[in-house]
Amino acid sequence: MYNERIYNAYKAAVPTPQRSKKAIEDKLASLLEMCDFNANRIRGSTGKPNWFELPKSEMKQLRLLYPRALQTL
């Protein structure tokens, strides 16, 4: 429901959307995950550097560990 509203808002803002609904949902999930990581809301993130200071390998591992952690929000 929430993702549907976001996708509809995107379609209204962009006259010819080339992104699929799945692409928009994936982008939203990754952005929310970064915000939660930076706010230390994901277990195990305390004491780690900010998201953008992490090596790419660690970013990839965290994305794989928590792919859907934020869909409950």
DSSP file (Angstrom, degrees, kcal/mol; ACC not computed):
  #  RESIDUE AA STRUCTURE BP1 BP2  ACC     N-H-->O    O-->H-N    N-H-->O    O-->H-N    TCO  KAPPA ALPHA  PHI   PSI    X-CA   Y-CA   Z-CA
    1    1 A M     >        0   0    0      0, 0.0     4,-1.9     0, 0.0     5,-0.1   0.000 360.0 360.0 360.0 -52.6    0.0    0.0    0.0
    2    2 A Y  H  >  +     0   0    0      1,-0.2     4,-1.9     2,-0.2     5,-0.1   0.924 360.0  48.4 -62.4 -45.1    2.7    2.5    1.1
    3    3 A N  H  > S+     0   0    0      1,-0.2     4,-2.5     2,-0.2    -1,-0.2   0.858 107.7  56.2 -64.4 -34.8    4.9    1.5   -1.9
    4    4 A E  H  > S+     0   0    0      2,-0.2     4,-2.4     1,-0.2    -1,-0.2   0.906 106.9  49.2 -63.4 -41.6    2.0    1.8   -4.3
    5    5 A R  H  X S+     0   0    0     -4,-1.9     4,-2.2     2,-0.2    -2,-0.2   0.899 111.4  49.3 -64.7 -40.6    1.4    5.4   -3.1
    6    6 A I  H  X S+     0   0    0     -4,-1.9     4,-2.2     2,-0.2    -2,-0.2   0.922 112.0  48.0 -64.6 -43.8    5.1    6.2   -3.6
    7    7 A Y  H  X S+     0   0    0     -4,-2.5     4,-2.6     1,-0.2    -2,-0.2   0.902 111.2  50.4 -65.2 -40.3    5.1    4.7   -7.1
    8    8 A N  H  X S+     0   0    0     -4,-2.4     4,-2.0     2,-0.2    -1,-0.2   0.891 110.0  50.4 -64.4 -38.8    2.0    6.6   -8.1
    9    9 A A  H  X S+     0   0    0     -4,-2.2     4,-1.9     2,-0.2    -1,-0.2   0.893 110.6  50.2 -65.0 -38.8    3.5    9.9   -6.8
   10   10 A Y  H  X S+     0   0    0     -4,-2.2     4,-2.3     2,-0.2    -2,-0.2   0.928 109.8  49.8 -64.0 -45.1    6.6    9.1   -8.9
   11   11 A K  H  < S+     0   0    0     -4,-2.6    -1,-0.2     1,-0.2    -2,-0.2   0.870 111.4  49.8 -62.2 -35.9    4.5    8.4  -12.0
   12   12 A A  H  < S+     0   0    0     -4,-2.0    -1,-0.2     1,-0.2    -2,-0.2   0.854 113.6  45.5 -70.5 -34.1    2.7   11.7  -11.5
   13   13 A A  H  < S+     0   0    0     -4,-1.9    -2,-0.2     1,-0.2    -1,-0.2   0.817 112.0  53.1 -79.4 -31.3    5.9   13.7  -11.1
   14   14 A V  S  < S-     0   0    0     -4,-2.3    -1,-0.2    -5,-0.2     0, 0.0  -0.923  73.8-151.6-110.2 117.4    7.7   12.1  -14.1
   15   15 A P  S    S+     0   0    0      0, 0.0    -1,-0.1     0, 0.0    -2,-0.0   0.873  91.6  23.0 -58.9 -41.7    5.8   12.3  -17.3
   16   16 A T  S    S-     0   0    0      0, 0.0     2,-0.2     0, 0.0    -5,-0.1  -0.709  83.1-159.7-125.9  81.5    7.3    9.2  -18.9
   17   17 A P        -     0   0    0      0, 0.0    -6,-0.1     0, 0.0    -7,-0.0  -0.397  13.3-177.3 -65.8 130.2    8.6    6.9  -16.0
   18   18 A Q        +     0   0    0     -2,-0.2     2,-0.3     2,-0.1     0, 0.0   0.449  57.4  89.7-104.0  -4.0   11.2    4.4  -17.2
   19   19 A R  S    S-     0   0    0      1,-0.1     2,-0.1     2,-0.0     0, 0.0  -0.734  73.9-128.5 -95.8 143.3   11.6    2.8  -13.9
   20   20 A S     >  -     0   0    0     -2,-0.3     4,-1.8     1,-0.1     5,-0.2  -0.353  26.6-107.6 -80.9 167.4    9.5   -0.2  -12.8
   21   21 A K  H  > S+     0   0    0      1,-0.2     4,-2.4     2,-0.2     5,-0.2   0.894 121.5  55.0 -61.0 -39.6    7.6   -0.3   -9.5
   22   22 A K  H  > S+     0   0    0      1,-0.2     4,-2.5     2,-0.2    -1,-0.2   0.886 105.3  52.3 -62.1 -40.1   10.2   -2.9   -8.3
   23   23 A A  H  > S+     0   0    0      2,-0.2     4,-2.1     1,-0.2    -1,-0.2   0.901 110.6  47.6 -63.9 -40.7   13.1   -0.5   -9.1
   24   24 A I  H  X S+     0   0    0     -4,-1.8     4,-2.4     2,-0.2    -2,-0.2   0.916 112.3  49.5 -66.1 -43.1   11.4    2.3   -7.1
   25   25 A E  H  X S+     0   0    0     -4,-2.4     4,-2.5     1,-0.2    -2,-0.2   0.907 111.1  49.6 -62.7 -42.3   10.7   -0.1   -4.1
   26   26 A D  H  X S+     0   0    0     -4,-2.5     4,-2.2     2,-0.2    -1,-0.2   0.906 110.9  49.1 -63.6 -42.2   14.3   -1.3   -4.1
   27   27 A K  H  X S+     0   0    0     -4,-2.1     4,-2.2     2,-0.2    -2,-0.2   0.924 112.0  48.7 -63.6 -44.4   15.7    2.2   -4.2
   28   28 A L  H  X S+     0   0    0     -4,-2.4     4,-2.6     1,-0.2     5,-0.2   0.919 110.7  50.9 -60.9 -44.9   13.4    3.2   -1.3
   29   29 A A  H  X S+     0   0    0     -4,-2.5     4,-2.2     1,-0.2    -1,-0.2   0.907 111.2  47.5 -61.5 -42.3   14.4    0.2    0.7
   30   30 A S  H  X S+     0   0    0     -4,-2.2     4,-2.0     2,-0.2    -1,-0.2   0.885 112.3  49.2 -68.8 -37.0   18.1    0.8    0.3
   31   31 A L  H  X S+     0   0    0     -4,-2.2     4,-2.0     2,-0.2    -2,-0.2   0.913 112.4  47.6 -67.2 -41.6   17.7    4.5    1.2
   32   32 A L  H  X S+     0   0    0     -4,-2.6     4,-2.5     1,-0.2    -2,-0.2   0.880 109.7  54.0 -65.4 -37.1   15.8    3.6    4.3
   33   33 A E  H  X S+     0   0    0     -4,-2.2     4,-2.5    -5,-0.2    -1,-0.2   0.907 107.5  50.1 -63.1 -42.0   18.4    1.0    5.3
   34   34 A M  H  X S+     0   0    0     -4,-2.0     4,-2.5     2,-0.2    -1,-0.2   0.910 110.5  50.1 -62.5 -41.7   21.1    3.6    5.0
   35   35 A C  H  X S+     0   0    0     -4,-2.0     4,-1.6     1,-0.2    -2,-0.2   0.922 112.4  46.7 -63.2 -44.1   19.2    6.0    7.3
   36   36 A D  H  <>S+     0   0    0     -4,-2.5     5,-2.8     2,-0.2     6,-0.6   0.893 111.5  51.5 -65.4 -39.5   18.6    3.3    9.9
   37   37 A F  H ><5S+     0   0    0     -4,-2.5     3,-1.5     1,-0.2    -2,-0.2   0.934 110.3  48.3 -62.8 -45.4   22.2    2.2    9.8
   38   38 A N  H 3<5S+     0   0    0     -4,-2.5    -1,-0.2     1,-0.3    -2,-0.2   0.807 110.9  51.2 -65.1 -29.6   23.4    5.8   10.3
   39   39 A A  T 3<5S-     0   0    0     -4,-1.6    -1,-0.3    -5,-0.2    -2,-0.2   0.328 113.8-119.2 -89.5   7.9   20.9    6.2   13.2
   40   40 A N  T < 5S+     0   0    0     -3,-1.5    -3,-0.2    -4,-0.1     6,-0.1   0.825  75.2 129.8  58.7  35.2   22.2    3.0   14.8
   41   41 A R      < +     0   0    0     -5,-2.8     2,-0.5    -6,-0.1    -4,-0.2   0.571  48.6  82.8 -93.5 -10.5   18.8    1.3   14.6
   42   42 A I  S >  S-     0   0    0     -6,-0.6     3,-2.0    -5,-0.1     4,-0.2  -0.837  94.8-106.0 -95.6 128.7   20.1   -1.9   13.0
   43   43 A R  T 3  S+     0   0    0     -2,-0.5    -2,-0.1     1,-0.3    -1,-0.1  -0.223 104.0  21.3 -54.6 132.7   21.6   -4.4   15.5
   44   44 A G  T 3  S+     0   0    0     -4,-0.1    -1,-0.3     4,-0.0    -3,-0.1   0.416  93.0 103.3  91.5  -1.5   25.3   -4.4   15.4
   45   45 A S    X   +     0   0    0     -3,-2.0     3,-1.8    -5,-0.1    -2,-0.1   0.631  47.4 111.7 -90.0 -12.0   25.8   -1.0   13.8
   46   46 A T  T 3  S+     0   0    0      1,-0.3    -7,-0.0    -4,-0.2    -9,-0.0  -0.373  83.9  16.5 -63.7 134.7   26.8    0.8   16.9
   47   47 A G  T 3  S+     0   0    0      1,-0.3    -1,-0.3    -2,-0.1    -2,-0.1   0.379  97.8 120.3  85.8  -5.1   30.5    1.9   16.9
   48   48 A K  S <  S-     0   0    0     -3,-1.8    -1,-0.3     1,-0.1     3,-0.1  -0.533  70.1 -98.9 -86.9 158.9   30.8    1.5   13.1
   49   49 A P        -     0   0    0      0, 0.0    -1,-0.1     0, 0.0     5,-0.1  -0.227  54.8 -74.3 -68.6 166.7   31.7    4.3   10.9
   50   50 A N    >>  -     0   0    0      1,-0.1     3,-1.7     3,-0.1     4,-0.7  -0.194  50.7-103.3 -58.0 155.8   29.1    6.2    8.9
   51   51 A W  G >4 S+     0   0    0      1,-0.3     3,-1.3   -17,-0.2    -1,-0.1   0.873 119.9  50.7 -51.1 -46.5   27.6    4.4    5.9
   52   52 A F  G 34 S+     0   0    0      1,-0.3    -1,-0.3     7,-0.0    -2,-0.1   0.595 105.8  56.9 -76.0  -9.0   29.5    6.4    3.3
   53   53 A E  G <4 S+     0   0    0     -3,-1.7    -1,-0.3     2,-0.1    -2,-0.2   0.540  86.0 102.2 -93.6  -8.7   32.8    5.7    5.1
   54   54 A L  S << S-     0   0    0     -3,-1.3     2,-0.1    -4,-0.7    -4,-0.0  -0.414  83.0-104.5 -72.3 148.6   32.4    2.0    5.0
   55   55 A P    >>  -     0   0    0      0, 0.0     4,-2.1     0, 0.0     3,-0.6  -0.402  32.5-112.5 -66.0 152.6   34.4    0.0    2.4
   56   56 A K  H 3> S+     0   0    0      1,-0.2     4,-2.4     2,-0.2     5,-0.2   0.835 116.8  59.0 -58.1 -33.3   32.2   -1.2   -0.5
   57   57 A S  H 3> S+     0   0    0      1,-0.2     4,-2.0     2,-0.2    -1,-0.2   0.906 107.0  46.1 -64.8 -39.8   32.6   -4.8    0.6
   58   58 A E  H <> S+     0   0    0     -3,-0.6     4,-2.5     2,-0.2    -2,-0.2   0.890 110.2  53.8 -68.7 -38.8   31.1   -4.0    4.0
   59   59 A M  H  X S+     0   0    0     -4,-2.1     4,-2.3     1,-0.2    -2,-0.2   0.932 109.7  48.3 -58.3 -44.8   28.2   -2.1    2.3
   60   60 A K  H  X S+     0   0    0     -4,-2.4     4,-2.0     1,-0.2    -2,-0.2   0.910 110.5  50.9 -63.6 -42.4   27.5   -5.0    0.1
   61   61 A Q  H  X S+     0   0    0     -4,-2.0     4,-2.3     1,-0.2    -1,-0.2   0.913 110.8  48.6 -61.7 -42.9   27.5   -7.4    3.1
   62   62 A L  H  X S+     0   0    0     -4,-2.5     4,-2.2     1,-0.2    -1,-0.2   0.890 109.4  52.1 -66.2 -38.7   25.1   -5.2    5.1
   63   63 A R  H  < S+     0   0    0     -4,-2.3    -1,-0.2     1,-0.2    -2,-0.2   0.882 112.1  46.9 -63.2 -36.9   22.7   -5.0    2.1
   64   64 A L  H  < S+     0   0    0     -4,-2.0    -2,-0.2     1,-0.2    -1,-0.2   0.866 112.9  49.0 -72.6 -35.7   22.7   -8.7    1.9
   65   65 A L  H  < S+     0   0    0     -4,-2.3    -2,-0.2     1,-0.2    -1,-0.2   0.863 123.6  29.0 -70.7 -36.0   22.2   -9.2    5.6
   66   66 A Y     <  +     0   0    0     -4,-2.2     3,-0.4    -5,-0.2    -1,-0.2  -0.456  69.5 144.2-124.4  59.1   19.3   -6.8    5.9
   67   67 A P  S    S+     0   0    0      0, 0.0    -1,-0.1     0, 0.0     3,-0.1   0.844  86.5  18.2 -69.6 -31.5   17.5   -6.7    2.5
   68   68 A R  S >  S+     0   0    0     -3,-0.2     3,-1.3     1,-0.1     4,-0.3   0.117  85.9 118.8-125.3  20.6   14.0   -6.3    3.9
   69   69 A A  T 3  S+     0   0    0     -3,-0.4     3,-0.4     1,-0.3    -1,-0.1   0.756  78.7  46.9 -62.1 -25.2   14.7   -5.0    7.4
   70   70 A L  T >  S+     0   0    0     -4,-0.2     3,-1.4     1,-0.2    -1,-0.3   0.448  82.0  90.3-101.4   0.0   12.9   -1.8    6.8
   71   71 A Q  T <  S+     0   0    0     -3,-1.3    -1,-0.2     1,-0.3    -2,-0.1   0.635  79.1  66.2 -73.0  -9.6    9.7   -2.9    5.2
   72   72 A T  T 3         0   0    0     -3,-0.4    -1,-0.3    -4,-0.3    -2,-0.1   0.615 360.0 360.0 -83.4 -11.4    8.0   -3.2    8.6
   73   73 A L    <         0   0    0     -3,-1.4    -1,-0.2    -4,-0.0    -2,-0.1   0.494 360.0 360.0 -73.8 360.0    8.2    0.6    9.1
